[in-house]
Amino acid sequence: MIEIKNIDFSYYEREVFKNFSLKLEDGKFYTLLGKNGSGKSTLVKLLLGIVKVKSGEILVDGKNLTDNLYEVRKNIGMVFQNPDEQIVSERIDEELAFSMENYGYSSMEMRERIEEVLQEINLLEKRDLRISQLSGGEKQRLCIGSALMLKPKVLVLDEGTAMLDEKNRENIMELLKRLRDRGVTILLISHHLDELKYVDEVIYLKNGELWQGDRDKFLKEIITGSLGESLELPPNFYIAREIFRRKGIDISKNLFSSEEVAEHLWRLSLKK
């Protein structure tokens, strides 16, 4: 479990977090939403120990991040938006082995773990290729594999699907679901609301305030409440919100099915 307790953090005079608290439970899939400047990336930097809190504390499995950074960081894997800016090697095996080499694992341990991870990220048949021969989606899967090498309990992705097309985004999201099912806690920073269909809980930052709760409750708040006002809504979400506003019909449970949304629109057209 990750527990952020009453932290304060500022960039010079700009306050980002004030008495901010958050809990992430083991084995859940979270998405972190919020406009640019809401503190999403800052929160990731705090979790990685890149920047330090002014007050309060961050605990990972009960251990203080600041006091146990080297040990705790092994349990948090990180994937960034652009794979080309994260990859440090020319060959797949070398890229996967990099983090284990830094922690002093033996060659045998590395070979065994590389085999496991290549199967997990579905790149086993391409292990002999140079990384430059991989597609964008394959490179991002490789970055996820690198983050998994030390068997982290938590995987954080900072806009990890932003540069991918729809098919590759779906492949990544399915991979993250499988990791969640294996007990890995996933924290995905994203602007793609259609990816909500894969997650368990939503963390939404707005003007320094926190909304956290069940995915379905968040969707209902977007459609029938005011949360959607500051978010860029996909077409299905926008249509569903307009249906609620004009007809009072809540179809928030059908948001991810274009067919269901279209059927509601067709039924409404028959009543005119």
Protein Blocks (a to p, Z undefined) as FASTA:
>chain_A
ZZdehiacdehjlcfbghiacdddehiacddeddehilpmmmmmmmnomaccfbdcddee
hiafklmmmmmmmmpccddfblmlmpcbfbfklmmmmmmmmnopafklmmmmmmmmmmmn
opmmmmmpcfklpcfklmmmmmmmmmmmnopabdcdehklmmpcfklmmmmmmmmmmmmm
nopacddddfblklmmmpmbdcddeehiacdddfklmmmmmmmmmmlmmpccdfklmmmm
mmmmmnopacklmmmpmklmmmmmmmmmmmZZ
